Amino acid sequence: MIDSVESSLKCPLPLRTYQRVMMAHGGGGRMMRELIEGMIIPLFDNSILNEKDDSAVIEINGAKLAFTTDSYVVNPLFFPGGDIGELAVNGTVNDLSMSGAAPLFLSAGFIIEEGFEFEILRKIVLSMRRAADTAGVQLVTGDTKVVERSRGDGIYINTAGIGVIKHSLKITPGSVQPGDAIIINGDIGRHGIAVMSAREGLEFETTIESDCAPLNKIVKKLIDSGIEIHCMRDLTRGGLGSSLVEIAETAGFRLEIEEHSILIDEQVSAACEILGLDPLYIANEGRFIAFIPLNDAEKAVNIMRNDDSGRSAVIIGRVSGEKTKIVSQKCISGAHRIIDMPSGEQLPRIC
Amino acid sequence: MIDSVESSLKCPLPLRTYQRVMMAHGGGGRMMRELIEGMIIPLFDNSILNEKDDSAVIEINGAKLAFTTDSYVVNPLFFPGGDIGELAVNGTVNDLSMSGAAPLFLSAGFIIEEGFEFEILRKIVLSMRRAADTAGVQLVTGDTKVVERSRGDGIYINTAGIGVIKHSLKITPGSVQPGDAIIINGDIGRHGIAVMSAREGLEFETTIESDCAPLNKIVKKLIDSGIEIHCMRDLTRGGLGSSLVEIAETAGFRLEIEEHSILIDEQVSAACEILGLDPLYIANEGRFIAFIPLNDAEKAVNIMRNDDSGRSAVIIGRVSGEKTKIVSQKCISGAHRIIDMPSGEQLPRIC
């Protein structure tokens, strides 16, 4: 079995052109996808991992569960609107939520650099507890490792999470249908710009705060309403742009979005202009898109607007019947632009 | 609720005497315990985490599950008898097994240092796959992060795992009873010395290989036999000595072990003598102790000896009725020695 696994690596993937791992391989873009799809998934090769969703859906003794993990290496550890602890809880809560699971239990693995201040560790752990309380999850198991100075960067946190799936929907890119509306729960780009500003010491007229937030409650409302959700995706590394491209490629259809519908805060927009960044590819930590049958789309938007995490929810586009697997954006000018996936993240280590 | 959490930190724990995290805080000894019990557990404060077992036991929709996590930062990544990938799978498989769970699903979170060679990554991932196949578990979800040079050390791997508990035993230090036999499944000290030798370039007459192995199959045989297992613990960071002390302190009884029963390979013993290390505190990755009612002890030893992971299983001691919470060792000389827990690990970063 292993031999066949090894030989499956011999396919001429672009990965083979790199000898070493580069920052972009962790950036949520095409290079990361090549690493994961070109090496890691083929080597493990099982039907659950092959689904390539943010959460694995598993069944144990009749209970249908979602299981996911993420490591957090954000730099700096504290930024406007959040910190690594809050991020580590919300990120995993959100990955579970995107499969429609109700998150229940989290684990935490800390890799701490020698010399890290206890007072900062205490703040981060407290922040995790607060975030867990807000999301209604329990952190039930953990691990602590310490590495020598300059073998880490303060602290890295891994969280894994388990949620329970009580609905019978199959919420995955493969369920996306022509005609589906694409809905987003708010403006984009806050998290990446907030982290970037803190890291580079940039100052704007008002502070741009991360959108870091748990999405399990807004998702529960959507599911409880009986709406047939086809797909959900949180817009983290790689941003809205990369998520759309990934879904288009897996679903097999063309996605069409409208620039004028996509909300971007003025400060975020100004920051992007100064820094030469495209807000479409900037990471968010409390934003997601949902693919919903057109006749339920308005209902879904209203449900989202009635939740704190979705006050400015809006339809940004639709799924076309064309099987071209591309994402096109109708710009405000009227022109059409093809949205591609970047190689890596414009801003590394934002989560 | 948070206020009470904060105030719970004001207790005068020894932790407060440190301003910064030291290597020993990750070493599996008393300082790590102080960090976890003095800060992390009080801040999260829930009944499952408060159990302080290696795995959390959780119930979802009637299914009784074990959930655990560990990060692996071993240095070097490859050592005689194993590598970080095999360790990351077996370590989490074993943590689940110690609660009597049958391990089913794992997650993997990779934190990779920029510049890490793809070829080495491929070897490690392949090793994880092999270990997963051997243990009969599936790796179903993962995450990859990349950090800049000198912000990591090649690769760190976190695994979390889920197992199912099908028995009705309560396998935990609190179940230990006076009269219980303490059984170990083999000799001690191999893993720590194997890693240490690789790291420091030490050479011995024959190569000392790590005992790294999955323990789920031997544990399944014990459970299936109907023996009333009271407690199990794998002897990783801190070794046999620290595990015994931890169990004595939680169980509330005195544990008595006999030096002559504890097997130590001659090469391991020689290495310990040269390096000034005590084999009792050296980490193992395929050794565990089981607390079994005396009348089932011989049966348990025989079951273990019939499994590859327990060929030289032996009773090393018993639980006394004395409520002194100490561990005493009857030495070969006839003298008695009190076994205490070290502050940290004698050899950092061995897992």
Interface residues (C-beta under 8 A of the other chain):
Chain A: M1 I2 V5 E6 L9 L15 Y18 Q19 R20 V21 M22 M23 A24 H25 G26 G27 M32 L35 I36 M39 I40 L43 F44 D45 N46 I48 L49 S55 A56 I58 I60 N61 G62 A63 L65 F67 T68 T69 D70 S71 Y72 V73 L104 F105 S107 A108 G109 F110 I111 I112 E113 E114 G115 F116 E117 F118 E119 L121 R122 V125 L126 M128 R129 R130 A132 D133 Q138 L139 V140 T141 G142 D143 T144 K145 V146 V147 E148 S150 R151 G152 D153 Y156 N158 A160 I162 V164 P348 R349
Chain B: M1 I2 V5 E6 L9 L15 Y18 Q19 R20 V21 M22 M23 A24 H25 G26 G27 M32 L35 I36 M39 I40 L43 F44 D45 N46 I48 L49 S55 A56 I58 I60 N61 G62 A63 L65 F67 T68 T69 D70 S71 Y72 V73 L104 F105 S107 A108 G109 F110 I111 I112 E113 E114 G115 F116 E117 F118 E119 L121 R122 V125 L126 M128 R129 R130 A132 D133 Q138 L139 V140 T141 G142 D143 T144 K145 V146 V147 E148 S150 R151 G152 D153 Y156 N158 A160 I162 V164 P348 R349
